[in-house]
Amino acid sequence: MFLAAEELNIKLENSVYVGDHQRDIEAGNAAKMITVTAEYGYIPLHEMPVNWQASYTIQQPMQLKQLFLS
């Protein structure tokens, strides 16, 4: 993430990290990115995505448009 932001000359805090695993959200939060939990991903039934502390949670990809292009 850091290398990509540097190569693209963008700030990570203006970037969005979408993930379907707790480590995705942890990585994005550690990088000070906006994080989105994708509940439609490969999340085992015993996982509790609500506890991952993402900035947002979505249930389908089109919700990204609603979040960031509205």
MMTF fields as JSON, N, C-alpha, C and O atoms, coordinates in Angstrom:
{
  "mmtfVersion": "1.0.0",
  "mmtfProducer": "UNKNOWN",
  "numBonds": 279,
  "numAtoms": 280,
  "numGroups": 70,
  "numChains": 1,
  "numModels": 1,
  "chainsPerModel": [1],
  "groupsPerChain": [70],
  "chainIdList": ["A"],
  "bondAtomList": [4, 2, 8, 6, 12, 10, 16, 14, 20, 18, 24, 22, 28, 26, 32, 30, 36, 34, 40, 38, 44, 42, 48, 46, 52, 50, 56, 54, 60, 58, 64, 62, 68, 66, 72, 70, 76, 74, 80, 78, 84, 82, 88, 86, 92, 90, 96, 94, 100, 98, 104, 102, 108, 106, 112, 110, 116, 114, 120, 118, 124, 122, 128, 126, 132, 130, 136, 134, 140, 138, 144, 142, 148, 146, 152, 150, 156, 154, 160, 158, 164, 162, 168, 166, 172, 170, 176, 174, 180, 178, 184, 182, 188, 186, 192, 190, 196, 194, 200, 198, 204, 202, 208, 206, 212, 210, 216, 214, 220, 218, 224, 222, 228, 226, 232, 230, 236, 234, 240, 238, 244, 242, 248, 246, 252, 250, 256, 254, 260, 258, 264, 262, 268, 266, 272, 270, 276, 274],
  "bondOrderList": [1, 1, 1, 1, 1, 1, 1, 1, 1, 1, 1, 1, 1, 1, 1, 1, 1, 1, 1, 1, 1, 1, 1, 1, 1, 1, 1, 1, 1, 1, 1, 1, 1, 1, 1, 1, 1, 1, 1, 1, 1, 1, 1, 1, 1, 1, 1, 1, 1, 1, 1, 1, 1, 1, 1, 1, 1, 1, 1, 1, 1, 1, 1, 1, 1, 1, 1, 1, 1],
  "groupList": [{"groupName": "MET", "atomNameList": ["N", "CA", "C", "O"], "elementList": ["N", "C", "C", "O"], "formalChargeList": [0, 0, 0, 0], "bondAtomList": [1, 0, 2, 1, 3, 2], "bondOrderList": [1, 1, 2], "singleLetterCode": "M", "chemCompType": "L-PEPTIDE LINKING"}, {"groupName": "PHE", "atomNameList": ["N", "CA", "C", "O"], "elementList": ["N", "C", "C", "O"], "formalChargeList": [0, 0, 0, 0], "bondAtomList": [1, 0, 2, 1, 3, 2], "bondOrderList": [1, 1, 2], "singleLetterCode": "F", "chemCompType": "L-PEPTIDE LINKING"}, {"groupName": "LEU", "atomNameList": ["N", "CA", "C", "O"], "elementList": ["N", "C", "C", "O"], "formalChargeList": [0, 0, 0, 0], "bondAtomList": [1, 0, 2, 1, 3, 2], "bondOrderList": [1, 1, 2], "singleLetterCode": "L", "chemCompType": "L-PEPTIDE LINKING"}, {"groupName": "ALA", "atomNameList": ["N", "CA", "C", "O"], "elementList": ["N", "C", "C", "O"], "formalChargeList": [0, 0, 0, 0], "bondAtomList": [1, 0, 2, 1, 3, 2], "bondOrderList": [1, 1, 2], "singleLetterCode": "A", "chemCompType": "L-PEPTIDE LINKING"}, {"groupName": "GLU", "atomNameList": ["N", "CA", "C", "O"], "elementList": ["N", "C", "C", "O"], "formalChargeList": [0, 0, 0, 0], "bondAtomList": [1, 0, 2, 1, 3, 2], "bondOrderList": [1, 1, 2], "singleLetterCode": "E", "chemCompType": "L-PEPTIDE LINKING"}, {"groupName": "ASN", "atomNameList": ["N", "CA", "C", "O"], "elementList": ["N", "C", "C", "O"], "formalChargeList": [0, 0, 0, 0], "bondAtomList": [1, 0, 2, 1, 3, 2], "bondOrderList": [1, 1, 2], "singleLetterCode": "N", "chemCompType": "L-PEPTIDE LINKING"}, {"groupName": "ILE", "atomNameList": ["N", "CA", "C", "O"], "elementList": ["N", "C", "C", "O"], "formalChargeList": [0, 0, 0, 0], "bondAtomList": [1, 0, 2, 1, 3, 2], "bondOrderList": [1, 1, 2], "singleLetterCode": "I", "chemCompType": "L-PEPTIDE LINKING"}, {"groupName": "LYS", "atomNameList": ["N", "CA", "C", "O"], "elementList": ["N", "C", "C", "O"], "formalChargeList": [0, 0, 0, 0], "bondAtomList": [1, 0, 2, 1, 3, 2], "bondOrderList": [1, 1, 2], "singleLetterCode": "K", "chemCompType": "L-PEPTIDE LINKING"}, {"groupName": "SER", "atomNameList": ["N", "CA", "C", "O"], "elementList": ["N", "C", "C", "O"], "formalChargeList": [0, 0, 0, 0], "bondAtomList": [1, 0, 2, 1, 3, 2], "bondOrderList": [1, 1, 2], "singleLetterCode": "S", "chemCompType": "L-PEPTIDE LINKING"}, {"groupName": "VAL", "atomNameList": ["N", "CA", "C", "O"], "elementList": ["N", "C", "C", "O"], "formalChargeList": [0, 0, 0, 0], "bondAtomList": [1, 0, 2, 1, 3, 2], "bondOrderList": [1, 1, 2], "singleLetterCode": "V", "chemCompType": "L-PEPTIDE LINKING"}, {"groupName": "TYR", "atomNameList": ["N", "CA", "C", "O"], "elementList": ["N", "C", "C", "O"], "formalChargeList": [0, 0, 0, 0], "bondAtomList": [1, 0, 2, 1, 3, 2], "bondOrderList": [1, 1, 2], "singleLetterCode": "Y", "chemCompType": "L-PEPTIDE LINKING"}, {"groupName": "GLY", "atomNameList": ["N", "CA", "C", "O"], "elementList": ["N", "C", "C", "O"], "formalChargeList": [0, 0, 0, 0], "bondAtomList": [1, 0, 2, 1, 3, 2], "bondOrderList": [1, 1, 2], "singleLetterCode": "G", "chemCompType": "PEPTIDE LINKING"}, {"groupName": "ASP", "atomNameList": ["N", "CA", "C", "O"], "elementList": ["N", "C", "C", "O"], "formalChargeList": [0, 0, 0, 0], "bondAtomList": [1, 0, 2, 1, 3, 2], "bondOrderList": [1, 1, 2], "singleLetterCode": "D", "chemCompType": "L-PEPTIDE LINKING"}, {"groupName": "HIS", "atomNameList": ["N", "CA", "C", "O"], "elementList": ["N", "C", "C", "O"], "formalChargeList": [0, 0, 0, 0], "bondAtomList": [1, 0, 2, 1, 3, 2], "bondOrderList": [1, 1, 2], "singleLetterCode": "H", "chemCompType": "L-PEPTIDE LINKING"}, {"groupName": "GLN", "atomNameList": ["N", "CA", "C", "O"], "elementList": ["N", "C", "C", "O"], "formalChargeList": [0, 0, 0, 0], "bondAtomList": [1, 0, 2, 1, 3, 2], "bondOrderList": [1, 1, 2], "singleLetterCode": "Q", "chemCompType": "L-PEPTIDE LINKING"}, {"groupName": "ARG", "atomNameList": ["N", "CA", "C", "O"], "elementList": ["N", "C", "C", "O"], "formalChargeList": [0, 0, 0, 0], "bondAtomList": [1, 0, 2, 1, 3, 2], "bondOrderList": [1, 1, 2], "singleLetterCode": "R", "chemCompType": "L-PEPTIDE LINKING"}, {"groupName": "THR", "atomNameList": ["N", "CA", "C", "O"], "elementList": ["N", "C", "C", "O"], "formalChargeList": [0, 0, 0, 0], "bondAtomList": [1, 0, 2, 1, 3, 2], "bondOrderList": [1, 1, 2], "singleLetterCode": "T", "chemCompType": "L-PEPTIDE LINKING"}, {"groupName": "PRO", "atomNameList": ["N", "CA", "C", "O"], "elementList": ["N", "C", "C", "O"], "formalChargeList": [0, 0, 0, 0], "bondAtomList": [1, 0, 2, 1, 3, 2], "bondOrderList": [1, 1, 2], "singleLetterCode": "P", "chemCompType": "L-PEPTIDE LINKING"}, {"groupName": "TRP", "atomNameList": ["N", "CA", "C", "O"], "elementList": ["N", "C", "C", "O"], "formalChargeList": [0, 0, 0, 0], "bondAtomList": [1, 0, 2, 1, 3, 2], "bondOrderList": [1, 1, 2], "singleLetterCode": "W", "chemCompType": "L-PEPTIDE LINKING"}],
  "groupTypeList": [0, 1, 2, 3, 3, 4, 4, 2, 5, 6, 7, 2, 4, 5, 8, 9, 10, 9, 11, 12, 13, 14, 15, 12, 6, 4, 3, 11, 5, 3, 3, 7, 0, 6, 16, 9, 16, 3, 4, 10, 11, 10, 6, 17, 2, 13, 4, 0, 17, 9, 5, 18, 14, 3, 8, 10, 16, 6, 14, 14, 17, 0, 14, 2, 7, 14, 2, 1, 2, 8],
  "groupIdList": [1, 2, 3, 4, 5, 6, 7, 8, 9, 10, 11, 12, 13, 14, 15, 16, 17, 18, 19, 20, 21, 22, 23, 24, 25, 26, 27, 28, 29, 30, 31, 32, 33, 34, 35, 36, 37, 38, 39, 40, 41, 42, 43, 44, 45, 46, 47, 48, 49, 50, 51, 52, 53, 54, 55, 56, 57, 58, 59, 60, 61, 62, 63, 64, 65, 66, 67, 68, 69, 70],
  "secStructList": [7, 2, 2, 2, 2, 2, 2, 2, 6, 7, 7, 4, 4, 4, 7, 3, 3, 3, 3, 1, 1, 2, 2, 2, 2, 2, 2, 2, 2, 2, 6, 6, 7, 3, 3, 3, 3, 3, 6, 6, 1, 1, 7, 7, 6, 6, 7, 7, 4, 4, 4, 4, 7, 7, 1, 3, 3, 3, 1, 1, 6, 2, 2, 2, 2, 2, 2, 2, 7, 7],
  "xCoordList": [0.815, 0.0, 0.869, 0.605, 1.896, 2.758, 3.489, 3.579, 4.006, 4.711, 3.762, 4.112, 2.573, 1.591, 1.23, 1.162, 1.001, 0.666, 1.813, 1.601, 3.018, 4.189, 4.312, 4.532, 4.168, 4.279, 3.2, 3.45, 2.012, 0.896, 0.833, 0.006, 1.73, 1.779, 0.431, -0.1, -0.103, -1.358, -1.157, -0.216, -2.043, -1.996, -2.869, -3.995, -2.345, -3.107, -4.402, -5.403, -4.404, -5.631, -6.744, -7.895, -6.415, -7.414, -7.736, -8.389, -7.274, -7.455, -8.411, -8.623, -8.977, -9.946, -9.409, -8.94, -9.484, -9.084, -10.339, -10.948, -10.722, -11.887, -11.384, -10.537, -11.907, -11.453, -12.545, -13.554, -12.309, -13.268, -12.64, -13.119, -11.553, -10.886, -10.401, -10.072, -10.364, -9.947, -8.569, -8.343, -7.648, -6.289, -6.305, -5.458, -7.259, -7.387, -7.72, -7.103, -8.693, -9.14, -8.056, -7.828, -7.395, -6.293, -5.176, -4.625, -4.848, -3.788, -4.192, -3.4, -5.405, -5.886, -5.935, -5.531, -6.423, -6.466, -5.063, -4.833, -4.131, -2.754, -2.121, -1.268, -2.542, -2.023, -2.818, -2.563, -3.776, -4.62, -5.507, -5.829, -5.899, -6.77, -8.23, -8.524, -9.129, -10.551, -10.742, -10.294, -11.396, -11.555, -13.017, -13.913, -13.231, -14.578, -14.575, -13.823, -15.415, -15.589, -16.597, -17.713, -16.203, -17.091, -17.695, -17.063, -18.91, -19.544, -19.941, -20.32, -19.862, -20.22, -19.021, -19.122, -17.907, -16.69, -16.656, -17.693, -15.472, -15.241, -15.092, -14.04, -16.12, -16.086, -16.698, -17.869, -15.933, -16.484, -17.641, -17.67, -18.568, -19.752, -19.42, -20.164, -18.328, -17.989, -17.335, -17.174, -16.962, -16.335, -17.382, -18.566, -16.927, -17.798, -17.241, -16.563, -17.52, -16.959, -17.272, -16.519, -18.35, -18.704, -17.622, -17.504, -16.842, -15.784, -14.457, -13.5, -14.373, -13.118, -12.77, -11.643, -13.691, -13.485, -13.196, -12.339, -13.912, -13.807, -14.559, -15.459, -14.181, -14.88, -16.315, -17.234, -16.493, -17.803, -17.926, -16.93, -19.16, -19.447, -20.455, -21.43, -20.213, -21.145, -21.531, -20.793, -22.692, -23.177, -23.134, -23.304, -22.909, -22.806, -21.935, -21.884, -21.259, -20.295, -20.872, -20.177, -22.105, -22.685, -22.787, -22.936, -22.709, -22.751, -21.515, -21.561, -20.418, -19.24, -19.564, -19.121, -20.315, -20.732, -21.555, -21.365, -22.458, -23.286, -22.44, -22.704, -21.429, -20.587, -19.706, -19.575, -19.112, -18.053, -18.371, -17.612, -19.454, -19.775, -21.112, -21.603, -21.692, -22.989, -22.802, -23.78],
  "yCoordList": [-1.175, 0.0, 1.253, 2.213, 1.219, 2.39, 2.633, 3.771, 1.575, 1.705, 2.167, 3.028, 1.596, 1.992, 3.466, 4.184, 3.92, 5.327, 6.237, 7.297, 5.809, 6.6, 6.664, 7.735, 5.517, 5.466, 6.307, 6.922, 6.336, 7.086, 8.526, 9.323, 8.836, 10.173, 10.557, 11.639, 9.651, 9.915, 9.706, 9.037, 10.279, 10.11, 8.926, 8.789, 8.075, 6.911, 7.294, 6.589, 8.386, 8.789, 9.198, 9.34, 9.388, 9.671, 8.434, 8.526, 7.276, 6.02, 5.106, 5.249, 4.167, 3.23, 1.815, 1.416, 1.064, -0.342, -1.165, -1.05, -1.986, -2.859, -4.271, -4.774, -4.91, -6.257, -7.12, -6.629, -8.427, -9.38, -10.25, -11.344, -9.736, -10.45, -9.424, -8.291, -9.831, -8.924, -8.336, -7.158, -9.125, -8.608, -7.51, -6.617, -7.565, -6.49, -5.172, -4.141, -5.227, -4.018, -3.518, -2.313, -4.421, -4.031, -3.34, -2.336, -3.877, -3.282, -1.892, -0.953, -1.764, -0.459, 0.552, 1.702, 0.137, 1.041, 1.449, 2.609, 0.508, 0.818, 1.829, 2.621, 1.797, 2.733, 4.036, 4.903, 4.174, 5.375, 5.571, 6.699, 4.451, 4.5, 4.433, 4.055, 4.798, 4.546, 3.06, 2.555, 2.353, 0.912, 0.534, 1.149, -0.496, -0.989, -2.505, -3.185, -3.03, -4.474, -4.903, -4.386, -5.846, -6.414, -7.691, -8.748, -7.592, -8.749, -9.833, -10.93, -9.551, -10.544, -11.411, -12.254, -11.212, -11.954, -13.313, -13.889, -13.801, -15.141, -15.09, -15.438, -14.666, -14.525, -15.771, -16.066, -16.503, -17.68, -17.291, -16.176, -18.182, -17.896, -17.492, -16.717, -17.995, -17.676, -16.297, -15.83, -15.648, -14.323, -13.25, -13.407, -12.174, -11.055, -9.769, -8.999, -9.529, -8.362, -7.033, -6.071, -6.972, -5.729, -5.332, -4.155, -6.283, -6.014, -5.61, -5.325, -5.578, -5.289, -3.805, -3.448, -2.953, -1.506, -0.87, 0.006, -1.313, -0.681, 0.649, 0.857, 1.528, 2.805, 2.586, 3.279, 1.616, 1.297, -0.202, -0.926, -0.654, -2.052, -2.07, -1.319, -2.938, -3.063, -4.532, -5.438, -4.742, -6.084, -6.429, -7.59, -5.427, -5.66, -4.567, -3.448, -4.884, -3.953, -2.594, -1.584, -2.549, -1.278, -0.261, 0.934, -0.711, 0.205, 1.094, 2.168, 0.676, 1.538, 2.819, 3.898, 2.713, 3.884, 4.828, 6.044, 4.251, 5.069, 5.778, 6.928, 5.084, 5.665, 6.802, 7.835, 6.611, 7.519, 8.379, 9.298, 8.11, 8.924, 9.641, 10.211, 9.614, 10.295, 11.767, 12.489],
  "zCoordList": [0.0, 0.0, 0.0, -0.723, 0.818, 0.903, -0.419, -0.88, -1.023, -2.291, -3.397, -4.204, -3.428, -4.453, -4.309, -5.306, -3.093, -2.874, -3.291, -3.879, -2.979, -3.368, -4.889, -5.455, -5.543, -7.01, -7.686, -8.723, -7.108, -7.683, -7.183, -7.627, -6.245, -5.658, -5.034, -5.284, -4.225, -3.525, -2.027, -1.6, -1.253, 0.194, 0.588, 0.11, 1.457, 1.878, 2.584, 2.451, 3.325, 4.021, 3.062, 3.476, 1.788, 0.756, -0.072, -1.111, 0.394, -0.332, 0.421, 1.625, -0.319, 0.251, 0.114, -0.952, 1.2, 1.203, 1.467, 2.53, 0.511, 0.643, 0.89, 0.152, 1.93, 2.239, 2.841, 3.348, 2.767, 3.319, 4.402, 4.7, 4.983, 6.068, 7.087, 6.737, 8.327, 9.389, 9.119, 9.394, 8.591, 8.337, 7.27, 7.296, 6.328, 5.339, 6.026, 5.76, 6.902, 7.593, 8.543, 8.642, 9.231, 10.119, 9.34, 9.792, 8.18, 7.358, 6.881, 6.953, 6.402, 5.958, 7.092, 6.916, 8.249, 9.4, 9.836, 10.177, 9.828, 10.214, 9.264, 9.666, 8.012, 7.012, 6.985, 6.15, 7.892, 7.995, 6.765, 6.392, 6.14, 4.973, 5.416, 6.55, 4.526, 4.724, 4.462, 3.433, 5.372, 5.219, 5.049, 5.627, 4.239, 3.968, 4.082, 3.384, 4.961, 5.047, 3.996, 3.947, 3.158, 2.134, 2.712, 2.687, 3.229, 3.866, 2.871, 3.28, 1.591, 0.581, 0.202, -0.69, 0.861, 0.551, 1.225, 1.554, 1.419, 1.968, 3.48, 4.017, 4.152, 5.6, 6.236, 5.999, 7.035, 7.71, 8.634, 9.154, 8.834, 9.639, 11.07, 11.673, 11.626, 13.006, 13.166, 14.293, 12.08, 12.14, 12.468, 12.17, 13.079, 13.429, 12.807, 13.488, 11.52, 10.831, 11.503, 11.353, 12.225, 12.91, 13.917, 14.256, 14.394, 15.364, 14.726, 15.447, 13.41, 12.732, 12.709, 12.367, 13.056, 13.125, 11.768, 11.654, 10.753, 9.438, 9.456, 10.269, 8.563, 8.426, 7.962, 8.399, 7.073, 6.498, 6.305, 6.278, 6.173, 5.857, 4.726, 4.737, 3.743, 2.624, 2.439, 2.825, 1.844, 1.57, 0.081, -0.294, -0.762, -2.201, -2.826, -2.315, -3.916, -4.505, -4.904, -4.801, -5.35, -5.78, -4.647, -4.904, -3.419, -2.286, -2.235, -1.636, -2.846, -2.92, -3.664, -3.269, -4.71, -5.481, -4.605, -4.627, -3.846, -2.953, -1.896, -1.546, -1.395, -0.349, -0.858, -0.201, -2.017, -2.435, -3.656, -3.965, -4.344, -5.523, -5.405, -6.379, -4.237, -4.035, -3.775, -3.584]
}
